[in-house]
């Protein structure tokens, strides 16, 4: 088996002064207070957007401190490209990610670099995202999306707007549950979110809250939240244990769960231990739907606010798919402009909005900032995607930034919605295929009308989601285009 990447990270939070010998070179917010640090005016609910605000003020590398914890943030494109060098830097598991280890343990997302189960699980599960596997998932993605459109048709017929984040969460949870684990949560048949979603949101929210509370005071200040988090973890564990037990007593489906249960590493013959299988299933169920639901929700928001973009994307769907009722796997990749809409939404609001990198050995970042082995920094993806030297008027929504010529002209490592390096998201192609397919199907079926009173608010729970986003729908009626044999659809009632 290949060696695991990176260095043996120290457990627990490691404050910046322990790893950055010349920390004084890095600017910090102007109103720092002894002992408590840079907390004046800070928001516990929106720490990422706070950090984005300070990034604009302080530049491409800066630091923030709260109650003895100091963090170095990076968002400049040149610095981020240097940190992407796998020979010098590796993934760092810290902050909210480490706070998820009580539930996800050494799963793919939360494992430390030196833990052997990361490489074992990666090698065993990577074939589950091959082209052959993806083609097998495609019909299930279509079936789940049809459940969404049935629900939206009923809401539209009743004259109601639709809850975009809530419905995208149902969609993506059902998709990963069915394709990966042969399970149906029945999300669209429920009036309220499935308890699994509530428990998942609870664990993510608690993990983020831990970052804002001094460690010695956490047991006192978060006593009630700790009890709820323990109950949430217990529920997630019970749900996944019953799912695994049901599979062990039935025939396999050739999906991710079968690979976890039955596949040995091709070189060593090692298998995943039962506890690790539980952790991997939880990791996929949580990470496999949470970020994709956010990406779809932001994309639908921008489509509703930019009718010219929506019209162009819709025309592409009509042209490429024609009257095909259920587009095939290969037809999804042909929606190049729809994919650009998705990429531009992920640029503005990458739903995994930051990733941490640590030095494999003593080094100097940008020839200026010494870093000891194990020193780490948090790359603010949402700010990297706004570097004006790369993106120009970065707040403007423009899918043209992702046409082939523009992508080739851009420096490497400036678009990182799925992280970087050996431990970038293993399911990124799954997520992109699913999201592009869903957007194509929704554009073909509906005209999206925004609420003119709505202003985008971004909710943070380690991942990002547009808060309170509702859209009105108009059903499109089919009509014949001027291209022979190519039915399209135009706005109906």
VEXDREN-2710 file (C-alpha; in Angstrom, 1 decimal):
% VEXDREN-2710
k/r/px/py/pz
1/UNK/0.0/0.0/0.0
2/UNK/1.2/3.5/-0.8
3/UNK/2.5/5.5/2.1
4/UNK/0.2/8.1/3.6
5/UNK/0.9/11.7/2.8
6/UNK/2.1/14.4/5.0
7/UNK/3.6/14.5/8.5
8/UNK/2.4/13.2/11.8
9/UNK/0.3/16.2/12.9
10/UNK/0.1/17.1/16.6
11/UNK/-3.4/16.5/18.0
12/UNK/-5.3/19.5/19.2
13/UNK/-5.1/23.1/18.2
14/UNK/-1.6/24.6/17.6
15/UNK/-1.5/28.3/17.8
16/UNK/0.4/30.3/15.2
17/UNK/3.1/31.5/17.5
18/UNK/4.3/27.9/17.9
19/UNK/5.0/27.5/14.2
20/UNK/5.7/31.0/12.7
21/UNK/8.9/32.4/14.2
22/UNK/8.4/35.8/12.7
23/UNK/4.7/36.2/13.2
24/UNK/5.2/40.0/13.7
25/UNK/5.6/40.3/10.0
26/UNK/2.0/39.3/9.4
27/UNK/-0.6/42.0/10.0
28/UNK/-3.6/41.6/12.3
29/UNK/-6.8/43.6/12.9
30/UNK/-6.2/47.1/14.4
31/UNK/-8.2/46.8/17.6
32/UNK/-6.5/43.8/19.3
33/UNK/-7.2/43.6/23.0
34/UNK/-4.8/41.9/25.5
35/UNK/-5.9/38.4/26.5
36/UNK/-9.0/38.2/24.4
37/UNK/-7.4/39.2/21.1
38/UNK/-9.4/40.3/18.0
39/UNK/-12.9/39.7/19.1
40/UNK/-14.3/43.2/19.1
41/UNK/-17.0/43.3/16.5
42/UNK/-16.6/39.6/15.6
43/UNK/-19.5/37.4/14.8
44/UNK/-19.8/33.9/16.3
45/UNK/-22.4/33.0/13.6
46/UNK/-20.4/34.1/10.6
47/UNK/-16.6/33.6/11.3
48/UNK/-15.8/33.1/7.6
49/UNK/-17.4/36.3/6.4
50/UNK/-15.7/38.1/9.3
51/UNK/-12.4/36.7/8.1
52/UNK/-13.2/37.8/4.5
53/UNK/-13.8/41.3/5.8
54/UNK/-10.4/41.4/7.5
55/UNK/-8.8/39.9/4.4
56/UNK/-10.0/42.8/2.3
57/UNK/-8.6/45.2/5.0
58/UNK/-5.3/43.5/5.8
59/UNK/-4.2/41.8/2.5
60/UNK/-3.3/38.4/1.2
61/UNK/-1.8/37.1/4.4
62/UNK/-3.0/38.1/7.9
63/UNK/-3.7/36.7/11.3
64/UNK/-6.5/36.7/13.9
65/UNK/-6.4/35.9/17.6
66/UNK/-9.2/35.0/20.0
67/UNK/-8.7/33.8/23.6
68/UNK/-5.1/32.7/23.1
69/UNK/-5.8/31.0/19.7
70/UNK/-4.0/32.6/16.8
71/UNK/-4.5/31.6/13.2
72/UNK/-2.7/32.7/10.0
73/UNK/-5.0/33.2/7.0
74/UNK/-3.9/33.2/3.4
75/UNK/-5.9/34.2/0.3
76/UNK/-3.5/35.6/-2.2
77/UNK/-3.2/33.6/-5.4
78/UNK/0.6/33.4/-5.4
79/UNK/0.7/32.2/-1.7
80/UNK/-2.1/29.7/-2.3
81/UNK/-0.2/28.3/-5.3
82/UNK/2.9/27.8/-3.2
83/UNK/0.9/26.1/-0.5
84/UNK/-0.5/23.7/-3.1
85/UNK/3.0/22.3/-3.6
86/UNK/2.6/18.7/-2.2
87/UNK/6.4/18.3/-1.8
88/UNK/6.4/21.1/0.8
89/UNK/2.9/21.1/2.3
90/UNK/0.1/18.7/3.2
91/UNK/-3.4/18.8/4.4
92/UNK/-3.8/20.0/8.0
93/UNK/-6.7/18.7/10.0
94/UNK/-7.6/21.4/12.4
95/UNK/-10.3/23.8/13.5
96/UNK/-13.8/22.6/12.8
97/UNK/-12.6/19.6/10.9
98/UNK/-10.8/18.2/13.9
99/UNK/-14.0/19.0/16.0
100/UNK/-15.8/16.5/13.8
101/UNK/-13.5/13.6/14.7
102/UNK/-15.9/12.4/17.5
103/UNK/-18.3/11.4/14.8
104/UNK/-16.2/10.8/11.7
105/UNK/-12.9/9.6/13.3
106/UNK/-10.4/8.6/10.8
107/UNK/-12.8/8.9/7.9
108/UNK/-11.5/10.2/4.6
109/UNK/-12.2/13.8/5.4
110/UNK/-11.1/14.0/9.1
111/UNK/-8.2/11.5/9.2
112/UNK/-4.8/12.8/10.1
113/UNK/-2.2/12.4/7.4
114/UNK/-0.3/9.7/9.4
115/UNK/-3.3/7.5/10.0
116/UNK/-3.2/4.4/7.7
117/UNK/-6.9/4.1/7.3
118/UNK/-7.0/7.2/5.0
119/UNK/-4.8/5.6/2.3
120/UNK/-6.5/2.2/2.7
121/UNK/-10.0/3.7/2.3
122/UNK/-8.9/6.0/-0.5
123/UNK/-7.4/3.1/-2.5
124/UNK/-10.4/0.8/-1.8
125/UNK/-13.0/3.4/-2.7
126/UNK/-11.4/5.3/-5.6
127/UNK/-12.8/2.8/-8.2
128/UNK/-16.3/3.7/-6.8
129/UNK/-15.9/7.0/-8.7
130/UNK/-14.7/5.7/-12.0
131/UNK/-16.5/6.3/-15.2
132/UNK/-18.1/2.9/-15.1
133/UNK/-19.3/3.5/-11.6
134/UNK/-20.6/6.9/-12.4
135/UNK/-22.6/5.6/-15.3
136/UNK/-24.3/3.1/-12.9
137/UNK/-25.2/6.0/-10.5
138/UNK/-26.7/8.2/-13.3
139/UNK/-30.2/6.5/-13.5
140/UNK/-30.5/6.8/-9.7
141/UNK/-29.6/10.5/-9.9
142/UNK/-32.4/10.9/-12.5
143/UNK/-34.9/9.1/-10.3
144/UNK/-34.2/11.2/-7.3
145/UNK/-34.4/14.4/-9.3
146/UNK/-37.8/13.3/-10.6
147/UNK/-39.0/13.1/-7.0
148/UNK/-37.8/16.7/-6.6
149/UNK/-39.7/17.9/-9.7
150/UNK/-42.8/16.0/-8.6
151/UNK/-42.6/17.9/-5.3
152/UNK/-42.0/21.2/-7.0
153/UNK/-44.9/20.7/-9.4
154/UNK/-47.2/20.2/-6.4
155/UNK/-45.8/23.3/-4.7
156/UNK/-46.2/25.4/-7.9
157/UNK/-49.8/24.1/-8.5
158/UNK/-50.6/25.2/-4.9
159/UNK/-49.3/28.6/-5.6
160/UNK/-46.4/28.3/-3.2
161/UNK/-42.7/29.2/-3.6
162/UNK/-40.2/26.5/-3.0
163/UNK/-37.6/26.2/-0.2
164/UNK/-34.4/25.9/-2.3
165/UNK/-31.8/25.0/0.4
166/UNK/-34.2/22.6/2.1
167/UNK/-35.2/20.8/-1.1
168/UNK/-31.6/20.7/-2.4
169/UNK/-30.6/19.1/0.9
170/UNK/-33.3/16.5/0.5
171/UNK/-32.2/15.8/-3.1
172/UNK/-28.5/15.4/-2.4
173/UNK/-29.0/13.3/0.7
174/UNK/-31.3/10.9/-1.2
175/UNK/-28.8/10.8/-4.1
176/UNK/-25.8/9.8/-2.1
177/UNK/-27.8/7.5/0.1
178/UNK/-29.2/5.6/-2.8
179/UNK/-26.2/5.6/-5.1
180/UNK/-23.6/4.9/-2.3
181/UNK/-25.5/2.8/0.2
182/UNK/-28.8/1.5/-1.4
183/UNK/-30.8/3.4/1.2
184/UNK/-33.9/5.6/0.9
185/UNK/-34.5/8.2/3.7
186/UNK/-37.9/9.1/2.2
187/UNK/-37.0/12.8/2.4
188/UNK/-39.6/14.1/-0.1
189/UNK/-42.4/12.2/1.7
190/UNK/-41.7/14.0/5.0
191/UNK/-43.2/17.3/6.1
192/UNK/-40.1/18.0/8.2
193/UNK/-36.4/17.3/7.5
194/UNK/-35.3/13.7/8.2
195/UNK/-33.8/13.3/11.7
196/UNK/-30.5/12.4/10.0
197/UNK/-30.3/15.9/8.5
198/UNK/-31.2/17.5/11.8
199/UNK/-28.5/15.5/13.6
200/UNK/-26.0/16.2/10.8
201/UNK/-26.6/20.0/11.0
202/UNK/-26.3/19.8/14.8
203/UNK/-22.9/18.2/14.7
204/UNK/-21.6/20.7/12.1
205/UNK/-23.0/23.6/14.0
206/UNK/-21.5/22.4/17.3
207/UNK/-18.1/21.8/15.6
208/UNK/-18.1/25.5/14.4
209/UNK/-19.2/26.8/17.8
210/UNK/-16.2/25.0/19.5
211/UNK/-13.9/27.3/17.5
212/UNK/-15.4/30.4/19.1
213/UNK/-15.2/29.3/22.7
214/UNK/-12.0/29.2/24.9
215/UNK/-11.2/25.5/25.3
216/UNK/-11.2/25.6/29.2
217/UNK/-14.6/27.2/29.2
218/UNK/-16.3/25.0/26.6
219/UNK/-17.6/22.3/29.0
220/UNK/-19.3/25.1/31.0
221/UNK/-20.5/27.4/28.3
222/UNK/-21.6/24.7/25.9
223/UNK/-22.9/22.2/28.4
224/UNK/-26.4/21.9/26.8
225/UNK/-24.9/22.0/23.3
226/UNK/-22.5/19.2/24.3
227/UNK/-25.4/17.0/25.4
228/UNK/-27.3/17.7/22.2
229/UNK/-24.2/16.9/20.2
230/UNK/-23.6/13.6/21.9
231/UNK/-27.3/12.7/21.2
232/UNK/-26.8/13.7/17.5
233/UNK/-23.7/11.6/17.2
234/UNK/-25.5/8.6/18.8
235/UNK/-28.3/9.0/16.3
236/UNK/-26.0/9.2/13.3
237/UNK/-24.2/6.1/14.6
238/UNK/-27.4/4.1/15.1
239/UNK/-28.7/5.0/11.7
240/UNK/-25.5/4.0/9.9
241/UNK/-25.1/0.8/12.0
242/UNK/-28.6/-0.3/11.0
243/UNK/-27.9/0.5/7.4
244/UNK/-24.7/-1.6/7.5
245/UNK/-26.5/-4.5/9.3
246/UNK/-29.2/-4.6/6.7
247/UNK/-26.6/-4.8/3.9
248/UNK/-24.7/-7.6/5.6
249/UNK/-27.9/-9.7/5.7
250/UNK/-28.8/-9.1/2.0
251/UNK/-27.3/-9.4/-1.4
252/UNK/-24.9/-6.6/-2.5
253/UNK/-25.6/-3.8/-5.0
254/UNK/-22.0/-3.1/-6.1
255/UNK/-22.0/0.3/-4.6
256/UNK/-19.7/2.1/-2.1
257/UNK/-21.0/0.2/0.8
258/UNK/-20.2/-3.1/-0.9
259/UNK/-16.7/-1.9/-1.6
260/UNK/-16.3/-1.1/2.1
261/UNK/-17.6/-4.4/3.2
262/UNK/-16.1/-6.8/0.7
263/UNK/-13.1/-5.2/-1.1
264/UNK/-9.5/-5.8/0.1
265/UNK/-6.7/-3.5/-0.8
266/UNK/-5.3/-4.7/-4.1
267/UNK/-1.7/-4.8/-2.8
268/UNK/-1.8/-5.6/0.9
269/UNK/-5.1/-7.5/1.2
270/UNK/-6.1/-5.3/4.1
271/UNK/-9.8/-4.6/4.7
272/UNK/-11.6/-1.7/6.4
273/UNK/-12.4/-2.4/10.1
274/UNK/-16.1/-2.3/11.1
275/UNK/-15.7/0.9/13.1
276/UNK/-13.9/2.6/10.2
277/UNK/-16.7/1.5/7.8
278/UNK/-19.2/3.3/10.0
279/UNK/-17.0/6.4/9.9
280/UNK/-16.6/6.3/6.2
281/UNK/-20.4/5.9/5.6
282/UNK/-21.1/8.9/7.9
283/UNK/-18.4/10.9/6.1
284/UNK/-19.9/10.2/2.7
285/UNK/-23.5/10.8/3.8
286/UNK/-22.6/14.2/5.4
287/UNK/-19.9/15.5/3.1
288/UNK/-21.5/13.9/0.0
289/UNK/-24.7/15.9/0.3
290/UNK/-24.0/19.0/2.4
291/UNK/-21.6/20.7/0.0
292/UNK/-23.5/19.8/-3.2
293/UNK/-26.8/21.0/-1.8
294/UNK/-25.1/24.4/-1.1
295/UNK/-23.6/24.6/-4.6
296/UNK/-27.0/23.9/-6.2
297/UNK/-28.7/26.4/-4.0
298/UNK/-26.3/29.2/-4.8
299/UNK/-26.4/28.4/-8.5
300/UNK/-30.2/28.6/-8.5
301/UNK/-30.0/31.9/-6.7
302/UNK/-27.8/33.4/-9.3
303/UNK/-29.8/32.0/-12.2
304/UNK/-32.9/33.6/-10.8
305/UNK/-31.2/36.9/-10.5
306/UNK/-29.6/36.8/-14.0
307/UNK/-32.3/36.0/-16.5
308/UNK/-29.9/36.5/-19.4
309/UNK/-27.6/33.7/-18.0
310/UNK/-30.6/31.5/-17.3
311/UNK/-31.9/32.0/-20.9
312/UNK/-28.5/31.0/-22.4
313/UNK/-28.2/28.0/-20.1
314/UNK/-31.7/26.9/-20.9
315/UNK/-31.1/27.3/-24.6
316/UNK/-28.1/25.0/-24.3
317/UNK/-30.1/22.4/-22.5
318/UNK/-32.8/22.5/-25.2
319/UNK/-30.2/22.3/-28.0
320/UNK/-28.1/19.5/-26.5
321/UNK/-30.8/17.3/-25.0
322/UNK/-33.6/18.0/-27.5
323/UNK/-36.7/15.9/-26.7
324/UNK/-34.8/13.3/-24.8
325/UNK/-36.9/12.6/-21.7
326/UNK/-34.1/11.2/-19.6
327/UNK/-30.7/12.4/-20.8
328/UNK/-28.0/9.8/-20.8
329/UNK/-24.8/10.0/-18.8
330/UNK/-22.7/11.3/-21.7
331/UNK/-25.1/14.1/-22.4
332/UNK/-24.5/15.8/-19.1
333/UNK/-20.9/16.7/-19.8
334/UNK/-22.1/18.4/-23.0
335/UNK/-23.8/21.1/-21.0
336/UNK/-20.7/23.2/-21.0
337/UNK/-22.4/26.6/-20.2
338/UNK/-24.5/25.1/-17.4
339/UNK/-21.2/23.8/-15.9
340/UNK/-19.8/27.3/-16.2
341/UNK/-22.8/28.6/-14.2
342/UNK/-22.1/26.0/-11.5
343/UNK/-18.3/26.8/-11.5
344/UNK/-19.0/30.6/-11.2
345/UNK/-21.4/30.0/-8.3
346/UNK/-18.7/27.8/-6.6
347/UNK/-16.2/30.6/-7.2
348/UNK/-18.3/33.2/-5.4
349/UNK/-19.4/30.9/-2.6
350/UNK/-17.4/27.6/-2.4
351/UNK/-19.5/25.6/-0.1
352/UNK/-16.4/24.2/1.6
353/UNK/-15.0/27.7/2.0
354/UNK/-11.5/27.1/3.3
355/UNK/-8.8/24.4/3.6
356/UNK/-5.8/24.2/5.9
357/UNK/-2.2/23.3/4.9
358/UNK/0.7/22.5/7.0
359/UNK/4.5/22.5/6.4
360/UNK/6.0/19.0/5.9
361/UNK/9.3/20.4/7.0
362/UNK/10.8/23.8/8.0
363/UNK/10.3/26.2/5.1
364/UNK/9.8/29.8/4.2
365/UNK/6.6/30.9/2.6
366/UNK/7.0/33.4/-0.3
367/UNK/10.6/33.9/0.8
368/UNK/9.4/36.0/3.7
369/UNK/7.6/34.0/6.3
370/UNK/9.4/31.2/8.1
371/UNK/7.3/28.2/9.0
372/UNK/8.4/25.3/11.2
373/UNK/7.5/21.7/10.4
374/UNK/3.8/21.3/11.3
375/UNK/3.1/25.0/11.2
376/UNK/-0.2/25.6/9.4
377/UNK/-2.4/28.2/7.7
378/UNK/-6.0/28.4/6.6
379/UNK/-6.5/29.2/2.9
380/UNK/-9.7/31.2/2.5
381/UNK/-11.0/29.8/-0.7
382/UNK/-13.8/32.3/-0.9
383/UNK/-11.2/35.1/-0.9
384/UNK/-8.8/33.3/-3.2
385/UNK/-11.7/33.2/-5.6
386/UNK/-11.9/37.0/-5.3
387/UNK/-8.3/37.9/-5.8
388/UNK/-8.6/41.0/-8.0
389/UNK/-5.3/40.3/-9.7
390/UNK/-6.8/37.1/-11.0
391/UNK/-10.5/37.7/-11.3
392/UNK/-10.8/41.5/-11.8
393/UNK/-14.3/42.6/-10.8
394/UNK/-14.6/39.6/-8.6
395/UNK/-18.0/40.2/-7.1
396/UNK/-19.7/40.2/-10.6
397/UNK/-21.4/37.0/-11.5
398/UNK/-20.0/36.0/-14.9
399/UNK/-19.9/32.3/-16.1
400/UNK/-17.7/33.5/-19.0
401/UNK/-14.8/33.3/-16.6
402/UNK/-14.9/29.6/-17.1
403/UNK/-14.9/29.3/-20.9
404/UNK/-11.9/27.3/-22.1
405/UNK/-9.8/30.3/-23.2
406/UNK/-10.2/32.1/-19.9
407/UNK/-9.4/29.0/-17.9
408/UNK/-6.2/28.4/-19.9
409/UNK/-5.1/32.0/-19.4
410/UNK/-5.5/31.9/-15.6
411/UNK/-2.7/30.9/-13.3
412/UNK/-2.9/27.4/-11.8
413/UNK/-4.3/26.9/-8.3
414/UNK/-6.6/29.9/-8.3
415/UNK/-9.9/27.9/-8.3
416/UNK/-10.1/25.4/-5.5
417/UNK/-13.7/24.6/-4.5
418/UNK/-12.7/21.0/-3.7
419/UNK/-9.5/21.6/-1.8
420/UNK/-6.1/20.7/-3.2
421/UNK/-3.6/17.9/-3.5
422/UNK/-3.7/14.2/-2.7
423/UNK/-6.5/14.8/-0.2
424/UNK/-8.8/16.9/-2.4
425/UNK/-12.4/15.7/-2.4
426/UNK/-12.6/12.1/-3.7
427/UNK/-16.2/12.7/-4.8
428/UNK/-15.7/15.9/-6.8
429/UNK/-16.6/14.3/-10.2
430/UNK/-19.7/12.7/-8.6
431/UNK/-20.8/16.1/-7.2
432/UNK/-20.2/18.0/-10.5
433/UNK/-22.1/15.4/-12.6
434/UNK/-25.0/15.4/-10.1
435/UNK/-25.2/19.2/-9.9
436/UNK/-24.9/19.7/-13.7
437/UNK/-27.6/17.1/-14.3
438/UNK/-30.0/18.6/-11.8
439/UNK/-29.5/22.2/-13.0
440/UNK/-30.1/21.0/-16.6
441/UNK/-33.3/19.2/-15.6
442/UNK/-34.6/22.2/-13.6
443/UNK/-33.8/24.7/-16.3
444/UNK/-35.6/22.6/-18.9
445/UNK/-38.7/22.3/-16.7
446/UNK/-39.1/25.7/-15.0
447/UNK/-38.7/29.4/-15.2
448/UNK/-37.2/30.6/-11.9
449/UNK/-38.5/33.8/-10.4
450/UNK/-36.7/35.5/-7.5
451/UNK/-38.4/37.3/-4.7
452/UNK/-37.5/40.9/-5.4
453/UNK/-37.3/41.5/-1.6
454/UNK/-34.7/38.8/-1.0
455/UNK/-31.1/39.7/-0.3
456/UNK/-28.5/37.0/-0.2
457/UNK/-27.6/36.0/3.3
458/UNK/-25.0/33.3/3.8
459/UNK/-25.5/30.8/6.6
460/UNK/-22.3/29.2/8.0
461/UNK/-22.1/25.7/9.6
462/UNK/-18.6/24.8/8.5
463/UNK/-20.2/24.7/5.0
464/UNK/-22.1/27.5/3.4
465/UNK/-25.7/27.8/2.3
466/UNK/-27.9/30.7/1.1
467/UNK/-30.2/31.4/4.1
468/UNK/-34.0/31.7/3.6
469/UNK/-33.8/31.4/-0.2
470/UNK/-37.2/30.7/-1.8
471/UNK/-38.0/30.8/-5.5
472/UNK/-41.3/31.0/-7.5
473/UNK/-41.7/28.7/-10.4
474/UNK/-43.3/28.9/-13.8
475/UNK/-43.8/25.6/-15.7
476/UNK/-42.3/25.7/-19.2
477/UNK/-44.5/24.5/-22.0
478/UNK/-42.8/22.6/-24.9
479/UNK/-42.8/24.3/-28.3
480/UNK/-41.0/23.6/-31.6
481/UNK/-37.7/25.4/-32.2
482/UNK/-36.6/26.4/-35.7
483/UNK/-34.0/23.6/-35.7
484/UNK/-35.6/20.6/-37.4
485/UNK/-36.4/17.7/-35.1
486/UNK/-35.4/19.7/-32.0
487/UNK/-38.3/20.5/-29.7
488/UNK/-37.5/23.1/-27.1
489/UNK/-39.5/24.8/-24.4
490/UNK/-40.6/28.4/-23.9
491/UNK/-42.1/30.1/-21.0
492/UNK/-45.6/28.9/-20.3
493/UNK/-48.1/29.8/-17.7
END
